[in-house]
Amino acid sequence: MEPVLKVRNLHVAFTGRQEDFNAVRGVSFEVNRGETLGIVGESGSGKSVTARSIMRLLPSPPSYVKEGIIEFQGDDLSLKTEKEMESIRGHGIGMIFQDPMTSLNPTKRIGNQISESIVKHMNVSKREARKEAVELLKLVGIKDSEARYDQYPHEFSGGMRQRVMIAIALACKPALLIADEPTTALDVTIQAQILDLMKDIQQRFGTSIILITHDLGVVAEMCDRVAVMKEGEIVETGTTFDIFESPQHPYTKRLLHALPRLDERKKVKRVSQLREGIDRTIPLIQVTSLKQHFDSGKGEVTKAVDDISFHIRPGETLGLVGESGSGKSTTGRAILRLNEPTAGEILYQGMAINRFSPKEMKAMRSHMQMIFQDPYSSLNPRFKVLDIIGQALDIHRMSKNKKERKQRVEDLLVMVGLEPEHAMRYPHEFSGGQRQRIGIARALAVEPDFIVCDEPLSALDVSIQTQIVKLLEDLQHKLGLTYLFIAHDLSMVKHISDRVAVMYAGKIVELAESEELYNNPLHPYTKSLLAAIPIPDPKVQRNKNRNLTSEDGLERKFDVQNQQLVEVSKGHWVAKALE
C-alpha cells in the first residue's frame, strides 16, 4: 500500500548574517494510512521545522529547502502553487500547532475560526458549518459549546485554547494530521480525552497522524512507530515497543531515562540552607480564605478561587495541580498580587501583604517572583535578553554599572543552561524551551526567597525538564528558596514537591505529603486525575483500562461547593460534605 506521506532526504536551512544554519539534515521517513508516527527530540532538534516544511508554512526567507522530496498521496508538494497548497492545508493535511495563543486570531470569535475552514473546504452553508463547529467544540471537551462559540480567544484558558486548535485541525477530517505538541498545554484528564479522540478519529476515518511530542507517556500510548531526532537528524527509528524495550542510540537511552515516572518512589530531598532572617518555625506564606472572583459580564460572577486556605513552610515546595480552569494560576497570581484578591489574607513571614501599598509591594517583589506559563507572551519581543533580565536588576538597583549588569545576566543564563552570548539575542531567536529558561533566569535575577512556578516545564522537552527541575532543586538547596509549583504534569510534581494540593473548580479538594497523596488518593477527583496519567512504557500504557468518557472525565461533575477540608490522618486533608 502506498504511504500517505513520503519524506526523502529533506534538508532545510535558515539564512543567517554570517552563515546558513542547517536546521534539518537529511531526514527521511514515511507514514502509512491509519498509522501514527511519533517524532521525539529536544527543543531545537528540528521536529517542528520538519512538520512546517511538509505544510510549506516556513517563512521564506529566511528558511529554504536545500534539497529533498515531500510527497503527499503521490504528489510532490514542492511543485504545488500557493493556491493549491491552500486547498491541501486543512482539507488534506491538518495541523495542530504548539502555541495556541499565537495560533488563534485574537480579533475573531472562536466559532468563526473553526467554521471558516468548514465553509472553505466542505462546501456547506454557514448555518451547517456553525452546527458542525459546535459539535466539534463538544467533541474536544468544551462545555457550553453553543455559548463558547461566540467568545474570543482571550476568554479561554491555555488548555481550552489548545482544544479549540484541535477542533480547527479536525474540522475537515484530513487524511494526515500533524500534531505539534498537541497536549503540551493540557491537563492530564483532557490530554487523555484528546488522545482518545484522536485515536477514535483515526479508526473512523483512517487518518494518519504525525505526533511531535516530548512526552514519552503519550508516545507509549499513541504511536505505532517512533523517529528520534537530534540536531536536525533522525538518529533512531523503529516500532514503539522496540524503541522502549531496547533503544540502541545513546541519545534515545538518555531521553527514556530522563523523566521520573509516576510509579517510581521519590528521592529523599536535601534540606535547604535558609537565608538569614527567615524563621523556619513559621510558614513563609500563609493563605487564609482566599477568594478571587471575576465579573464575567451580564451580572455573572466567576469564582476562579473560592475560599481556599493553605501554608508553605520556608524551603518547602508545595505542588498545586488540577485541570485548566481549576484556579491554580489565579491562586499564584493572587498571592503575588498580580491580580487583586477579592477577599482573604496573604501573609509573607507574618506580614499581611494584601494590605501593602503599591510602594511597599514594589519592595516585596525582590522577595517574591514568578516564572510564567507562556514564555512567548511574558518576554518583551523588542528587548534583547540582556535587557529582559537586566530590567529586573535595574528596578531593584542590583548592579552598579553596565559591565556588572552584563556579567550578572550572563551568569544567570549559564545557570539555566544557556550560553553567555545569548544575552545579545531577541526572544524570537529562541525555541520555546529556551525562552522558558530565560523566564527562569529573569525570576532568579533579584535573588527572591519565594517563587511561584506557573507551569514552568510545559514548554520544555524531557531532558531539559529534568535539567530545569534539578536546577530548581539545586537553587532551592543553595539559596533556601521556597516554591509554589503549579503544574499539570503530576509525575514531575510528585518528585519535586514536599506536599501536593489538588484543585478543582476553585477549591482545594485534597492536600497531603506527595508520596501519601499518590499512594493513597481519597477524593474521587484526585483518583480520576491520577488514572489519566500516561506512563512512559507501552506495555503498561496499553493495558491500562481507562474510562474517561462523560462518566469519568471532564463531564463528570464533582460537587465541591458544599465541602470543606477535613484532616483524615496527620497532614492528609480531604474535602468532605458538610454534615
ROSEFI-888002 format. One record per residue (C-alpha): x negated, y, z negated. Coordinates in steps of 0.2 Angstrom, whole numbers. Each point is the difference from the previous one (the first is absolute). Last residue first. Example, Ala and Ser with C-alpha at 12.3 -4.5 7.8 and 13.67 -1.06 7.14 Angstrom:
# residues 2
    east   north      up
     -68      -5     -36
       6     -17      -3
# end
This chain:
# residues 579
    east   north      up
     115      87    -289
     -11      10      12
      -6     -11      14
     -19      -5       0
     -15       8       8
     -16     -10      -5
     -15       5     -11
     -15     -12      -3
     -12       8     -12
       3     -12     -14
      15     -11       5
      18       5       6
      -3      19      -2
      16       8       7
       1      12      14
      18       7       3
      13      -5      12
      16       8       5
      -6       7      16
     -11     -15       4
      13     -10      10
     -10     -10      13
       7       1      17
      -4     -13      13
      -1       9      16
     -19       1       0
      -3     -18      -2
       8     -14      -9
      18      -2       6
      -2      11      16
     -14     -11       6
     -16      -2      -9
       0     -19      -2
     -18      -7      -2
      -4     -18       1
     -19       1       0
      -7     -14      10
      -6      12      13
      -9      10     -12
      -9     -13     -10
      -7      -9      16
      -3      16       9
     -11       7     -14
      -1      19      -4
      15       0     -12
      15      11       6
       9       9     -14
      19      -2       1
       2     -11     -15
      -9      13     -11
      13      13       4
      15     -11      -2
      -6      -5     -18
      -3      18      -4
      18       4       5
       7     -14     -10
      -9       6     -16
     -10     -13     -10
     -16      -2       9
     -12     -12      -9
     -16      -4       9
       0      17       9
       5      11     -14
     -11      -9     -13
     -15       2      11
       3      19       2
       4       4     -18
      19       5       0
      13      12       6
      17      -5       8
      15       9       7
      -8      18       1
      14      11       7
       1      11      16
       9     -13      11
     -12     -14      -5
     -17       2      -8
     -12     -14      -7
     -13       6     -12
     -17     -10      -1
     -13       0     -13
     -19      -2       0
       0       3      19
     -13      -3      13
       4     -19       3
      19       0      -1
       1      16      11
     -10      -8      13
      12     -15       1
      15      11      -1
      -4      10      16
      14      13      -3
     -10      13      -8
      -1      13     -13
     -16       0     -12
       2      12     -14
     -19       0      -5
     -11       5     -14
     -18       4       3
     -14      -3     -13
     -13       6      12
     -11     -15       2
      14     -14      -3
      13      10      10
     -12       4      13
      -5     -18       2
      18      -6       0
       4      13      14
     -15      -5      10
       5     -19      -2
      17       5       6
      -7      10      14
     -12     -14       5
      14     -13      -1
      12      11      11
     -15       2      12
      -1     -19       2
      19      -1       2
       4      14      12
       5      17      -6
      15      11       3
      10      -7     -15
     -14       1     -12
       3      16      -9
      18      -3      -2
       2      15     -12
     -15      -1     -11
       4      13     -14
     -17       4      -8
      -4       5     -18
     -16       5      -7
      -5      11      14
     -18       4       7
       5      14      12
      -6      -9      15
       8     -17      -4
      17       5       9
     -10       6      15
     -10     -16       1
      16     -10      -1
       8      10      14
     -16      -2      11
       2     -19      -3
      18       1       7
      -7       8      15
     -12     -14       3
      14     -13      -1
      11      10      13
     -15       1      12
     -10      16       1
      -3      14      13
      18       7      -3
      -6       5     -18
     -14      12       7
     -18      -3      -1
     -15       9      -9
       1     -10     -16
      -1     -16       9
     -19       3       1
      -1      -7     -18
       7     -17       5
      16      -8      -7
       2     -14     -14
       9      10     -13
     -16       5     -10
      -9       5      16
      14      12       3
      -1       7     -18
     -19       2       2
       3      10      16
      12      11      -8
     -11       3     -15
     -15       4      12
      11      12      10
       5      10     -16
     -17       0      -6
      -6       8      16
      14      12       1
      -2       7     -17
       4      -2     -19
      12     -15       2
      14      -4     -12
      10      16       1
      17      -9      -2
       7       7      16
     -17      -1       9
      -2     -19      -5
      17      -4       6
      -3       9      16
     -16      -9       3
       9     -16       3
      10       6      15
     -14      13       3
     -14     -13       4
      14     -11       8
       2      13      13
      16      10      -1
      12       3      14
       9     -17      -2
       3       3     -19
       1     -17      -8
      16      -6      -9
       9      -3      16
     -12     -13       7
      -5      -9     -17
      18      -5      -3
       2      -7     -17
      -9      14     -10
     -14      -2     -13
       5      12     -14
      -9       9     -14
       1       5     -18
     -14       7     -11
      -6      14      13
      19       3       3
       2       5     -18
      -8      17       3
      13       3      14
      14      -5     -12
      -5      13     -13
       1      13      14
      17      -7       6
       7       1     -18
       0     -16     -10
      17      -7      -7
       0     -17      10
     -18      -1      -6
       5      -4     -18
     -17      -3      -8
      -2     -16     -10
     -15      -6      11
      10       3      15
      19       0      -5
      14       0      13
      17       3      -7
      17      -2       8
      12       9      12
       1       5      18
     -18      -2       3
      -9      14      11
      -8      -9      15
     -19       1       1
       2       0     -19
     -14     -13      -2
      12     -11      -9
      14       4      13
     -11      -5      14
      -4     -17      -7
      19      -3      -4
       5       6      17
     -13     -13       7
       8     -14      -9
      19       5       2
       7     -16       7
       1       7      17
     -12     -12       8
       0     -16     -11
      -8      -2     -17
     -17       1      -8
      -8      11     -13
     -17      -7      -7
      -7       8     -16
     -18       0       0
      -8       4     -17
     -15      11      -5
      10      10     -12
      17      -8      -3
      15       3      12
      17       2      -7
      18      -4       5
      18       8       1
      12       1      14
      16      10       1
       6      -2      19
     -14       4      12
       7       3      18
      17       4      -6
       7       7      16
      14      13      -3
      14       3      11
       9      17       1
       0       0      19
     -19       1       0
     -13     -12      -6
      -3       9     -16
     -15     -10      -7
      -1      -7     -18
     -17      -4      -9
       3      -6     -17
     -13      -5     -13
       6      -6     -17
     -17       0      -8
     -17      -1       9
     -16      -1     -10
     -16       1       9
     -17      -1      -9
       8     -12     -13
      -7       3     -18
     -13     -12      -8
     -14       2      14
      -2      19      -5
      -8       9      15
     -12      14      -6
     -15      -8       8
       3     -10      15
       6     -18      -1
     -12     -14       4
      11     -13       8
       2     -18      -6
      -4     -13      13
      15     -10       7
       2     -19      -1
       3      -6      17
      18      -4       6
       6     -18       2
       4      -4      18
      17      -4       7
       3      18       6
     -16      -1      10
     -15      12      -1
      -6       7      16
     -17      -2       8
      -2     -19       2
       9      -1      17
      -8      16       7
     -17      -6      -6
       2     -17       9
       6       8      16
     -16      11      -1
     -11     -15      -2
       7      -8      15
       6     -19      -1
      17       1      -9
       5     -18      -6
      17       0      -8
       6      17       3
      -6       2      18
       5     -18       5
      18       2      -8
       2      17      10
      -5      -8      16
     -16       7       7
     -11      15       4
     -16       7      -7
     -11      15       3
      11      10      11
     -10      16       4
       3      18      -3
     -10       1     -17
       8     -15      -7
      16      -9       6
       8     -16      -6
      12      -8      12
      14     -11      -8
      12     -13       7
      17      -5      -5
       3      15     -11
      14       4     -12
      -2      -7     -17
     -19      -1      -2
      -2      16      10
      11       9     -13
     -10      -7     -14
     -16       6       9
       6      18      -1
     -12       9      11
      12       1      14
       2       1      19
      14     -12       5
       2      -3      19
      17      -8       2
       8      -9      14
      19       1       1
       9     -17       4
      17       9      -2
       8      -9     -15
     -16      -8      -7
     -10      17       1
      15      10      -7
       1     -12     -15
     -19       1      -3
       1      19       1
      14       0     -12
      -8     -12     -12
     -16      11       0
      11      16      -3
       9      -9     -14
     -16      -5      -8
      -7      17       2
      16       7      -8
      -3     -11     -15
     -18       4       0
       0      19       0
      -3       8      17
     -12      13       6
     -13     -13       7
      14     -11       7
      -2       4      19
     -19       0       0
       0       3      19
      15     -11       6
      -2      -3      19
      17      -8       6
       0      -9      16
      15      -5      10
      10      15      -7
      17       0      -8
       5      18       5
       2       6     -18
     -14     -10      -8
     -13      13       0
      12      14      -5
       7     -12     -15
     -18      -3      -5
      -4      19       0
      16       2     -11
      -7     -13     -12
     -16      10      -1
      10      16      -5
       9     -10     -14
     -17      -5      -7
      -7      18       0
      16       6      -8
      14       8      11
       7      18       0
     -16       6       9
       5     -10      15
      16       9       3
      18      -7      -4
      14      -3      12
      -2     -19       1
      -2      -1     -19
      19       3      -2
       5     -15      11
     -15     -10      -7
       6       1     -18
     -14     -13      -4
     -15      -2      10
      -6     -18       0
      -7      -2      18
      16      -8       6
      10      14      -7
     -10      13      10
       2     -11      15
      19      -1      -2
       0      19      -1
     -10       1      16
      11     -12      10
      15      11      -5
      -9      16       5
      -5      -8      17
      18      -5       3
       6      18      -2
     -15       7      10
       5     -11      14
     -10     -15       6
     -14      -3      13
     -11     -10     -11
     -17      10       3
       4      18      -2
      16      -1     -11
      -8     -13     -12
     -16      11       0
      10      15      -5
      10     -10     -13
     -15      -2     -12
      -6      18      -1
      18       6       0
       4     -10     -15
     -15       8     -10
       5      18       4
     -12      10       9
     -12      14      -6
     -12     -11      -9
      -4     -11      15
      -5     -17      -7
     -18      -7       3
      -9      12     -12
      11      -5     -14
       0     -19       5
     -18      -2      -1
      -5     -18       6
      10       0      17
      13     -13       5
      -2      -3      18
      12      -7      13
      -5      -8      17
      12      -3      14
      14      12      -5
      -9      12     -12
     -14       3      11
       2      -8      17
      11      13       7
     -12      14      -5
     -14     -10       7
       8       1      17
       1      19      -1
     -18       1      -6
      -5     -10      16
      -5     -18      -2
     -16      -7       7
      -8      -1     -17
      15     -11      -6
      -5     -15      11
      16     -10       3
       1     -18      -4
      13       2     -15
     -12      13      -7
     -18       0       6
     -14      10      -8
     -16      -1      10
     -18       6      -6
     -11      15       3
      -5      17      -7
      17       4      -6
       0      18      -5
       2      10     -16
      -4      19      -2
       9       4      12
      12      -9       3
      10      -2     -17
       4     -19      -3
      18      -5       4
      -3     -12      14
      11     -13      -9
     -14     -13       1
     -13      13      -4
      10       5     -15
      -1     -18      -7
     -19      -1       3
      -3      17      -8
      11      -6     -15
     -12     -15      -3
     -16       9       4
     -10      -5     -16
       2      18      -7
      10      -5     -15
      -4     -18      -4
       5     -16      10
      15     -10       4
       9      -4      17
      15     -12      -3
       7      -8      15
      18      -5      -1
       7     -11      14
      17       0       8
      -7       1      18
     -19      -2      -1
     -12      13      -5
     -18       2       8
     -17       5      -6
     -16       9       6
      -9      14      -8
     -16       6       8
      -5      14     -10
      14      12      -8
      -5      16      -9
     -16       4      11
      -4      18      -5
      -7      10      14
     -15      11      -3
      -5      18      -5
      17       9      -1
      10     -16       0
      10      -8      13
      10     -15      -7
      -2     -17       7
      11     -15       4
      -6     -17       6
      12     -14       4
      -7     -16       6
      16      -8       4
      17       3      -8
      14     -11       5
      18       3      -6
      16     -10       3
     -10     -16       3
       5     -11      15
       6     -17      -5
# end
